[in-house]
Amino acid sequence: MSAIWWAVLAGLIGVAVGFLAATALRRQRLGLAQEPQADTSPRDNQDFARLVRALPLGVVFVDANARIRFANPAAGTIFNFDAARSTGAHFIASIPNVELERRIEEAMRGEASVAPITIATGVRRSTYVVSVYPIGDNDAKEGVVLFADDQTEIARLERARKEFLSNVSHELRTPLSSIKLMLETVVDSPDDEAADLFLPQVLAQTDRLIGLVQQLLDQARAESGQMRLNLREVDLEAVAHPIVASFEPQAASKGVHLELNAMRPVRVEADPDRLAQIFVNMIDNALRHTPAGGEVRIELDATGNDAILRVRDTGVGIPYRDLPHIFERFYVVDRSRTRESGGAGLGLAIVKGIVDAHGGTISTESMLGSGAVFTVRLPIMRATSR
């Protein structure tokens, strides 16, 4: 939590003491009065209540009897209860959470706590940092104040960071271990046969490492928004044709038919080198997952204000559960098979970063066993009919 939030919390706790104390005093006065009196709550309390209701931070005041005296709308959303109708209700009746009840009881004894809590709503799991502080002096506790700060995105990023470090370590360790083993064999061998056999493989593994490092740099630039684009008018077919031609030997060796179909000339304002990366990564991905006898077709078209770049394959397809994750870095559908073909799960993530940098979108359609279709839409410059 940032220093600003801590300052806000400190101010809220201070005002909360006055808020609950004033409430208790009014209750006492009303109890002693012979006739009903109008509620003369101070203007400061009204301003405070409006401020807290507007906060994205969940705030709940609980009195010494564990009854809710105030809850803002954010707290109602977080803990799934009606904040407006909760005043006067017992805490556990509105928020049936045993852990929070225990922490409130501890706060009543003077033990403040700050700890994360996970709340499941349907299929969604959200993480909140919940702070519980006692209000009042040591001898007479007025109650507690509870704050809930949404940390779901931060928790997700932390998990992604750990997964990223683990995956990078694995990706680097595998070729480095192979290089070390082959070089040791060459050094220990008394003749040139081992060198002739292993040195070309060492070079291939080194190229793989260089390519992986470059992919990591591209991905880092894309995610940080620092990808530089040299924009100019580009003909999509002029970029695609030599790249498709360069993949034809690979496709032929696999027994896969590779075809480029430009339905009409399409020109976009884009970085041609980055566009080339899109073609290379998407075609490479399609070929790696299309068995012999299959087909990979690249289509170029335009519709409305969008240029369309589509790659269709008749390969193994993508399971439904994997579709939402295929553009995540290091995500591979079949990890063991992808390792054999040299995939690191970065190609599609890089494609998405480049497409996003151009202000476009990328989507996919697939069924397991029925191939996949990847569609890139880029803002169009000009399209002419043949």
C-alpha positions as CSV (number, residue, x, y, z in Angstrom):
1,M,0.0,0.0,0.0
2,S,1.4,3.4,-0.9
3,A,2.3,6.2,1.5
4,I,-0.7,8.2,0.2
5,W,-3.1,5.4,1.2
6,W,-1.5,5.1,4.6
7,A,-2.0,8.9,5.1
8,V,-5.7,8.5,4.0
9,L,-6.1,5.6,6.4
10,A,-4.6,7.5,9.3
11,G,-6.9,10.4,8.6
12,L,-9.9,8.1,8.4
13,I,-9.1,6.4,11.6
14,G,-8.8,9.8,13.4
15,V,-12.1,11.0,12.0
16,A,-13.7,7.6,12.8
17,V,-12.9,8.0,16.5
18,G,-14.8,11.2,16.5
19,F,-17.6,9.8,14.4
20,L,-18.3,6.8,16.7
21,A,-17.7,8.9,19.8
22,A,-20.3,11.5,18.6
23,T,-22.7,8.7,17.7
24,A,-22.4,7.1,21.2
25,L,-22.9,10.5,22.8
26,R,-26.0,11.2,20.8
27,R,-27.4,7.8,21.7
28,Q,-26.7,8.6,25.4
29,R,-28.4,12.0,25.2
30,L,-31.4,10.6,23.3
31,G,-31.8,7.9,26.0
32,L,-31.8,10.5,28.8
33,A,-34.1,13.0,27.1
34,Q,-37.8,13.0,28.0
35,E,-38.9,13.9,24.5
36,P,-37.5,12.9,21.1
37,Q,-34.9,15.3,19.8
38,A,-33.8,15.9,16.2
39,D,-30.5,14.5,15.1
40,T,-28.1,17.3,15.1
41,S,-25.1,15.6,13.7
42,P,-22.2,18.0,12.9
43,R,-21.6,19.1,9.4
44,D,-18.1,17.5,9.6
45,N,-19.7,14.1,10.1
46,Q,-21.9,14.6,7.1
47,D,-18.9,15.6,4.9
48,F,-16.9,12.7,6.3
49,A,-19.7,10.3,5.4
50,R,-20.0,11.6,1.9
51,L,-16.2,11.3,1.5
52,V,-16.1,7.7,2.7
53,R,-19.1,6.7,0.5
54,A,-17.2,7.9,-2.6
55,L,-14.0,6.0,-1.8
56,P,-13.1,2.9,-3.8
57,L,-11.7,1.6,-0.6
58,G,-14.1,-0.5,1.5
59,V,-14.8,1.0,4.9
60,V,-16.9,-0.5,7.7
61,F,-17.3,0.9,11.3
62,V,-18.3,-1.7,13.8
63,D,-19.3,-0.7,17.4
64,A,-18.4,-2.5,20.6
65,N,-21.4,-4.8,20.3
66,A,-20.1,-6.0,16.8
67,R,-22.9,-4.1,15.1
68,I,-22.3,-2.2,11.9
69,R,-22.7,1.5,12.3
70,F,-21.5,2.5,8.9
71,A,-20.5,0.8,5.6
72,N,-19.7,2.5,2.3
73,P,-20.9,1.2,-1.1
74,A,-17.4,-0.2,-1.9
75,A,-17.5,-2.4,1.2
76,G,-20.9,-3.7,0.1
77,T,-19.5,-4.6,-3.3
78,I,-16.4,-6.2,-1.9
79,F,-18.2,-8.3,0.8
80,N,-21.4,-8.8,-1.2
81,F,-24.0,-7.3,1.2
82,D,-26.4,-4.3,1.2
83,A,-24.3,-1.6,2.7
84,A,-27.3,0.9,2.8
85,R,-29.5,-1.5,4.9
86,S,-26.8,-2.9,7.1
87,T,-26.7,-0.2,9.8
88,G,-27.5,-1.8,13.1
89,A,-27.1,-5.3,11.9
90,H,-24.6,-7.7,13.5
91,F,-21.4,-7.9,11.6
92,I,-21.5,-11.7,11.0
93,A,-25.2,-11.4,9.7
94,S,-24.1,-9.0,7.0
95,I,-20.6,-10.4,6.3
96,P,-20.5,-14.1,7.2
97,N,-16.8,-14.4,7.3
98,V,-15.3,-16.2,10.2
99,E,-11.8,-14.9,9.7
100,L,-13.0,-11.3,9.7
101,E,-15.1,-11.9,12.8
102,R,-12.0,-13.3,14.6
103,R,-9.9,-10.3,13.6
104,I,-12.6,-7.8,14.7
105,E,-12.7,-9.6,18.1
106,E,-8.9,-9.3,18.3
107,A,-9.2,-5.6,17.5
108,M,-11.8,-5.1,20.3
109,R,-9.0,-6.4,22.6
110,G,-6.6,-3.8,21.1
111,E,-4.8,-6.0,18.5
112,A,-4.8,-4.2,15.1
113,S,-4.1,-6.4,12.0
114,V,-3.3,-6.0,8.4
115,A,-3.5,-9.1,6.2
116,P,-4.7,-10.3,2.8
117,I,-8.0,-12.2,2.4
118,T,-9.3,-14.0,-0.7
119,I,-13.0,-13.8,-1.5
120,A,-14.6,-16.0,-4.1
121,T,-17.6,-14.7,-6.1
122,G,-18.7,-17.4,-8.5
123,V,-15.7,-18.3,-10.6
124,R,-13.9,-15.1,-9.8
125,R,-11.4,-15.0,-6.9
126,S,-10.4,-11.5,-5.6
127,T,-7.6,-10.6,-3.2
128,Y,-8.0,-7.8,-0.7
129,V,-5.7,-6.4,2.0
130,V,-8.0,-6.0,5.0
131,S,-6.9,-3.7,7.8
132,V,-8.7,-3.8,11.1
133,Y,-8.0,-1.1,13.8
134,P,-9.4,-0.6,17.3
135,I,-11.1,2.8,18.0
136,G,-11.0,4.3,21.5
137,D,-8.7,4.1,24.5
138,N,-7.4,0.9,26.2
139,D,-10.2,0.9,28.8
140,A,-13.2,1.8,26.7
141,K,-13.2,0.6,23.1
142,E,-15.8,2.3,21.0
143,G,-15.5,-0.3,18.3
144,V,-13.3,-1.0,15.3
145,V,-12.8,0.3,11.7
146,L,-12.2,-2.0,8.9
147,F,-10.6,-1.1,5.5
148,A,-10.5,-3.4,2.4
149,D,-8.2,-2.5,-0.4
150,D,-8.5,-4.4,-3.7
151,Q,-5.2,-6.1,-4.5
152,T,-6.4,-8.6,-7.1
153,E,-4.5,-7.1,-10.0
154,I,-1.3,-6.7,-7.9
155,A,-1.6,-10.3,-6.8
156,R,-2.1,-11.4,-10.4
157,L,1.0,-9.4,-11.5
158,E,3.0,-10.9,-8.7
159,R,2.0,-14.5,-9.8
160,A,2.9,-13.5,-13.4
161,R,6.3,-12.2,-12.3
162,K,7.1,-15.5,-10.5
163,E,5.9,-17.6,-13.5
164,F,7.9,-15.4,-15.8
165,L,11.1,-15.8,-13.8
166,S,10.5,-19.6,-13.6
167,N,9.9,-19.9,-17.3
168,V,12.8,-17.7,-18.4
169,S,15.1,-19.8,-16.1
170,H,13.9,-23.0,-17.7
171,E,14.1,-21.6,-21.3
172,L,17.7,-20.4,-20.8
173,R,18.9,-23.4,-18.8
174,T,17.9,-26.0,-21.4
175,P,20.0,-24.8,-24.3
176,L,22.9,-23.8,-22.0
177,S,23.0,-27.3,-20.5
178,S,23.0,-28.8,-24.0
179,I,25.8,-26.4,-25.1
180,K,27.9,-27.2,-22.1
181,L,27.5,-31.0,-22.5
182,M,28.4,-30.9,-26.2
183,L,31.4,-28.6,-25.7
184,E,32.7,-30.9,-22.9
185,T,32.4,-33.9,-25.3
186,V,34.4,-32.0,-27.9
187,V,37.1,-31.0,-25.4
188,D,37.4,-34.6,-24.1
189,S,37.4,-36.2,-27.5
190,P,40.8,-37.1,-29.0
191,D,39.7,-36.7,-32.7
192,D,37.7,-34.3,-34.8
193,E,34.7,-36.5,-35.2
194,A,33.0,-35.1,-32.1
195,A,33.7,-31.5,-33.2
196,D,32.2,-32.1,-36.6
197,L,29.1,-33.6,-35.0
198,F,28.5,-31.3,-32.1
199,L,29.8,-27.8,-33.1
200,P,27.0,-27.2,-35.6
201,Q,24.5,-28.2,-32.9
202,V,26.2,-25.7,-30.5
203,L,25.8,-23.0,-33.1
204,A,22.1,-23.9,-33.5
205,Q,21.5,-23.8,-29.7
206,T,23.4,-20.5,-29.5
207,D,21.1,-19.0,-32.3
208,R,18.2,-20.3,-30.3
209,L,19.4,-18.4,-27.2
210,I,20.0,-15.2,-29.2
211,G,16.5,-15.5,-30.7
212,L,15.0,-16.1,-27.2
213,V,16.7,-13.0,-25.7
214,Q,15.5,-10.9,-28.7
215,Q,12.0,-12.2,-28.1
216,L,12.2,-11.3,-24.4
217,L,13.4,-7.8,-25.3
218,D,10.5,-7.4,-27.8
219,Q,8.0,-8.6,-25.3
220,A,9.4,-6.2,-22.6
221,R,9.2,-3.2,-24.9
222,A,5.6,-4.1,-25.9
223,E,4.4,-4.5,-22.3
224,S,6.2,-1.3,-21.2
225,G,4.7,0.7,-24.1
226,Q,8.2,1.5,-25.4
227,M,8.0,-0.3,-28.7
228,R,9.2,2.2,-31.3
229,L,7.4,2.2,-34.6
230,N,8.8,3.6,-37.9
231,L,5.5,4.2,-39.5
232,R,5.1,4.6,-43.2
233,E,2.7,3.5,-46.0
234,V,3.0,-0.2,-46.5
235,D,1.5,-2.7,-48.9
236,L,0.6,-5.8,-46.9
237,E,1.1,-8.2,-49.8
238,A,4.6,-6.8,-50.5
239,V,5.6,-7.6,-46.9
240,A,3.9,-11.0,-46.8
241,H,5.1,-12.4,-50.1
242,P,8.8,-12.9,-49.4
243,I,8.1,-14.2,-45.9
244,V,5.7,-16.8,-47.2
245,A,8.2,-17.8,-49.8
246,S,10.9,-18.2,-47.1
247,F,8.6,-20.7,-45.2
248,E,7.9,-22.8,-48.3
249,P,10.9,-25.2,-47.9
250,Q,9.9,-25.8,-44.3
251,A,6.3,-26.4,-45.3
252,A,7.3,-28.7,-48.1
253,S,9.5,-30.8,-45.8
254,K,6.5,-31.3,-43.5
255,G,4.1,-32.1,-46.3
256,V,2.0,-29.0,-45.5
257,H,0.5,-26.8,-48.3
258,L,1.3,-23.1,-47.7
259,E,-0.7,-20.5,-49.7
260,L,-0.9,-16.7,-49.8
261,N,-4.3,-15.3,-50.9
262,A,-4.4,-11.5,-51.3
263,M,-8.0,-10.8,-52.0
264,R,-7.3,-7.1,-52.8
265,P,-4.4,-4.7,-52.5
266,V,-4.4,-3.3,-49.0
267,R,-2.2,-0.5,-47.7
268,V,-1.7,0.5,-44.1
269,E,0.3,3.0,-42.1
270,A,2.6,0.7,-40.2
271,D,6.1,-0.3,-39.3
272,P,7.1,-2.9,-42.1
273,D,9.7,-4.6,-39.8
274,R,7.1,-5.1,-37.1
275,L,4.6,-6.3,-39.7
276,A,7.1,-8.8,-40.8
277,Q,7.4,-10.1,-37.2
278,I,3.6,-10.6,-37.2
279,F,3.7,-12.7,-40.4
280,V,6.8,-14.7,-39.3
281,N,5.4,-15.6,-35.8
282,M,1.9,-16.4,-37.0
283,I,3.0,-18.6,-39.9
284,D,5.7,-20.3,-37.8
285,N,3.0,-21.0,-35.1
286,A,0.6,-22.4,-37.8
287,L,3.2,-24.7,-39.4
288,R,4.4,-26.1,-36.0
289,H,0.9,-27.2,-35.2
290,T,-0.2,-28.5,-38.6
291,P,0.6,-32.1,-39.4
292,A,1.6,-33.6,-42.8
293,G,-1.2,-33.3,-45.4
294,G,-2.6,-30.2,-43.8
295,E,-2.8,-26.6,-45.1
296,V,-1.8,-23.2,-43.9
297,R,-3.4,-20.3,-45.7
298,I,-2.6,-16.6,-45.3
299,E,-5.4,-14.2,-46.3
300,L,-5.2,-10.4,-46.9
301,D,-8.4,-8.4,-47.2
302,A,-10.1,-5.2,-46.0
303,T,-13.4,-4.5,-44.5
304,G,-14.7,-1.1,-43.5
305,N,-11.9,0.8,-41.9
306,D,-9.8,-2.3,-41.1
307,A,-7.1,-4.2,-43.0
308,I,-7.5,-7.9,-42.3
309,L,-4.5,-10.3,-41.9
310,R,-5.8,-13.8,-41.4
311,V,-3.9,-17.1,-40.9
312,R,-5.9,-20.3,-41.2
313,D,-4.6,-23.8,-40.5
314,T,-6.0,-27.3,-40.5
315,G,-3.9,-28.4,-37.6
316,V,-4.5,-29.9,-34.2
317,G,-6.6,-26.9,-32.9
318,I,-6.7,-25.3,-29.5
319,P,-8.7,-26.6,-26.5
320,Y,-11.5,-24.3,-25.4
321,R,-10.0,-23.8,-21.9
322,D,-6.7,-22.6,-23.5
323,L,-8.2,-20.0,-25.8
324,P,-8.3,-17.1,-23.3
325,H,-4.5,-17.6,-22.5
326,I,-2.8,-18.2,-25.8
327,F,-1.6,-14.6,-26.1
328,E,0.0,-14.7,-22.6
329,R,3.8,-14.9,-22.6
330,F,5.3,-18.4,-22.2
331,Y,1.8,-20.0,-22.5
332,V,1.9,-23.2,-24.6
333,V,-1.0,-25.5,-25.2
334,D,1.1,-28.7,-25.4
335,R,4.3,-27.9,-23.6
336,S,6.2,-31.2,-24.3
337,R,5.4,-31.1,-28.0
338,T,6.2,-27.4,-28.3
339,R,9.5,-27.9,-26.6
340,E,10.5,-30.4,-29.3
341,S,9.7,-27.9,-32.0
342,G,11.6,-25.0,-30.3
343,G,8.6,-23.0,-29.2
344,A,8.9,-20.9,-26.1
345,G,5.4,-19.5,-25.9
346,L,6.4,-16.0,-26.8
347,G,5.6,-15.7,-30.4
348,L,1.8,-14.9,-30.1
349,A,2.5,-12.6,-27.1
350,I,4.9,-10.6,-29.2
351,V,2.3,-10.5,-32.1
352,K,-0.3,-9.1,-29.7
353,G,2.1,-6.5,-28.4
354,I,2.9,-5.3,-32.0
355,V,-0.8,-5.3,-33.0
356,D,-1.7,-3.3,-29.9
357,A,1.1,-0.8,-30.6
358,H,-0.4,-0.2,-34.1
359,G,-3.9,0.4,-32.5
360,G,-5.2,-2.9,-33.9
361,T,-6.8,-6.1,-32.5
362,I,-6.1,-9.8,-32.7
363,S,-8.5,-12.7,-32.1
364,T,-8.6,-16.4,-32.6
365,E,-11.2,-19.1,-33.3
366,S,-10.5,-22.8,-32.9
367,M,-11.8,-26.2,-32.0
368,L,-9.7,-29.0,-30.8
369,G,-8.9,-31.2,-33.8
370,S,-10.3,-28.7,-36.4
371,G,-7.5,-26.2,-36.9
372,A,-7.4,-22.5,-35.9
373,V,-8.0,-19.1,-37.4
374,F,-6.0,-16.1,-36.2
375,T,-7.3,-12.7,-37.4
376,V,-5.4,-9.4,-37.1
377,R,-7.3,-6.1,-37.7
378,L,-5.2,-3.0,-38.4
379,P,-6.4,0.6,-39.1
380,I,-6.5,0.9,-42.9
381,M,-4.9,3.6,-45.0
382,R,-6.3,2.7,-48.4
383,A,-7.9,-0.3,-50.1
384,T,-8.6,-0.5,-53.8
385,S,-10.7,-3.2,-55.6
386,R,-9.1,-5.3,-58.3
